Amino acid sequence: MLGRLNAFMKFFERLTVYQDLTPRSAEINMAIDEALLETAKIPSLRFYRWHSPALSFGYFGKFADVVLYAAQRDLVRRWTGGGIVFHGDDLTYSIVIPVSDAAFGESAISIYEKIHHALAQAFIANGLPAVVAAIGDRGDEGYALETGVNDPGYNDCFANPVRADVMIAGRKVAGAAQRRTRSGLLQQGSVQGVDLGNGLADRFASALSNNCELRSLLGTIHDRALEIAARKYGTEAWLRKR
């Protein structure tokens, strides 16, 4: 197991890390991720928070499936795929891989697996027996083999683990979804239902690259995010797209 994990430790030669500690609205969080995708020159990892309980749902999801939560949570449609994710107490992150980086040339599932192997390594370093789900890890016929990159169905992501999700004691603790554009690849992920302390975020970053640089978000990124949110994530047209 350790030998396999070590093979994924240095997925990125360099990595910019944003510990975005300011709680933000759901639409601004989505817009910042998109702004980073537009401008990234090297891979980046952003950890972020929510100013109130939120629910994000995948690009292909139906608004009718989440509208009943509108009274309790901020709703936002992601640009990435996947199902319903509840936010507030989770560790939410995004990874941006610019088109110029070698990792961009790998398949979506390869990227998904390697990022989750790094996350599993961070859990193991914290004493938690994490594994990355493989085909056949659950014997029931209803177990999906696809990941969020293929958007096989639409439901509560954490109630339905799929291939390459991170599992602890048979329970899903981390999942993600992706979007690939001409600028690069965006992976948005959530970790929940497990101890998020003990330096987990830092260990995750270190498992991805030996050369991590901690930075603050530039004002230009925030300004661009405001523009994106105003025309996209913050609009009823986007929220009710399907």
N, C-alpha and C positions, 0 to 999 in steps of 0.2 A: 504493500500500500504506500509506504513512504517513498519508495523509489518512483512510483507513478506520480505521486504528488510533486516531487522535486522536479520532474520533467516540465511542470507547468508553472513553476515559481516565477520564471522570468519571461512571462508572455510578452511584456513590453520592455523595450530597452530603456525608455524614459517614460515617466508618468507624472502629469500635473495633478495634484490633489487639492480639491476645494472642500474644506470643512465649512459648509455654508450654514452657520449656526443661527441665522436670522429666520424665525418662523415666517413662512410666506403663504400666500393664498394658493389654492390648487392651480388656478390658471397661470399664475406667475411661475410656479415651479415647473410646469410643463413648458412654458415659454422660454425659461432660462436654459433648459436642456436643449431646445431647438436652436437657440442663439449660440450655444457652445458648439453644436454640430456645424453651424454655418461658418464658424471662425477658427476652429481648432487646427493647430499646426502639428501638435504632438498629441498622443492619447491623453485623455483626462478622466479623472474619477471624481465625481461630486457626491458628497453626502448632504442630504437636506432634510428640513423640518417643515411642519405644517402648522399654520397659526390656529387651526381649528380642525376637528375631526373631518376627514375627507374620504371620498370614494373615487377611485379612478377606474375607468373601464376602457377596454380595448377599442381600437379604431373601428373594428367591424361589429362592435356590440350594438344592441338595441337600447335606446333610451327608455323604452317601456319596461325593460328588465331592471332598471335602477331607480326609476322615478319615485318609488315608495320610500326610498331613503332620503329624499330631498329635504324633509323636515328635520332630520338629525345630522346630516353631513353635507359638506360642499361636494358637488358632483363635477367631474371633469372627464371629458373624453381624451384619452391618450392618442398620440400619433402612432405609437407602437401597437402591436396586436395584443392577444391574450384576453383574459377574462376580467372579472371583478376583483379589485384589491382594496381592502380597507386600510386607511392610513391614519396615523396619529401617534400610535405607540410603537410603530415599526422603525427599523433602520432602512431608510429609503436611499437609493443611490442611482446614479446614472454613469455610464461609461461611454465616452465618445472616442471613436477610432477614425482619424482622418483618412481620406483616400490615399494619401501619400505614404502611410505607414504600412509596413509589410503585413501586419496582422489583418489588414482590410481584405487582402487577397484570399484569406481562408474562408471556408464555407460558414454559413450562419450557425449550423449546429456545432461545428468545431469551436467557434468563438464562444458560444454559449457554454459548452462543456468546459473549456479551459478557464473561463472566468469562474465558473462554479467549482472547479477543482481548487482554485486559489482560495475561494471562500471556505470550502470544506477544510482546507489546510489551516485556515485561521481558527475555525471551530476546534479542530483537533489540538492546536496549540493551547487552547483554553480548556482542554480536558473533556471536550464533548465528542462523542464518536460519530462524526458526520461522514456521510457517504454521498456520492453523486449517483442518482438513480440511473440504472441501465435497463435495457430491454429485458423484460422477464423478472425484474426485481419484485414485482407484485404479480401473483399468479392469476388473478381474476381476469376474465376475458375483456372486461370493460376498461382495463387500464390502458390509457392512451400512450402511444409510442412517440407522438410528436411533441415538440416543445412550443413555447409561445411564439417562436418565429414562424410557425406554420398555421397558428390559430385554428386548431382542429375543432374547437367547440367554444361555447360561451357560458361561463358559470363562475362560481367562486374559485379563484385560482388556488387558494390554499386548502380547499376541500378536495381538490382533484390533482394530485401530483402527476407529472408527466416525465418523459425521458429527460435526463440531465438536470432535473431539479435537485436541490440539496435536501437530504433526509437525515433525521436523527431518530433512532428508535422506531423506525417505520412511519414517521410523521414528517410531512413536508414543512420545512422551515424557511426555504428561500426559493423564489421563482423569479422569472424575468421575461421580457419580451423585447423585440428588436424592430428597428426600422433602418433600411439601407437606402441611401440617396447618392447623388453624384458627389456630394461633399464628404461623405463618410458613412459610418454606421453608429447608430445610437442603441444602446441597451439600457433599459430601465428595469431596476430590480427592487425587490422588497424582502427584508428579513424580519420574521416575526414569530412569536410563540416560543421564544427561547431567550436566555440571558444575553443581552446586547452590550453588556459592560466588559470590563477586564481587557480593554484595548482592542476589541474586536475589529473596529473600523481600521485602526492603524495596522493591525496584523493582516487584514485583507489587502490593503494597499501594498504592504511590503511583500506579500506573496505574489503580487502581480508584477512587481518591478523592484530591482535593487537601487534604482535611481529615481526616487520620488521627490518631487519639489512641491512643498506646500505653498499655495497662493490664495489670495483673496480675489473674489470676483471683481472684474473691472467695472467701472461705471458705465462704460460703453455697452457691456453685455447686459446690464440691468436696463439701460435705456432701450436697447433693441428688444429685450424681452417684453417691455411695456407695449411696444408697437405690435409685436406678434400676438400678445394676449388680447389686445384691443380688436384685432381683426379676425382672431381665430378662437383661442381657447376660452375667452371670456364671453363669447357670443352664443345666443340661443341657437343660431343656425348650425354652429359646430356641435354643440351639445346634443341637439336633436337631429343630427345628420341622418341617423337611421332609426 
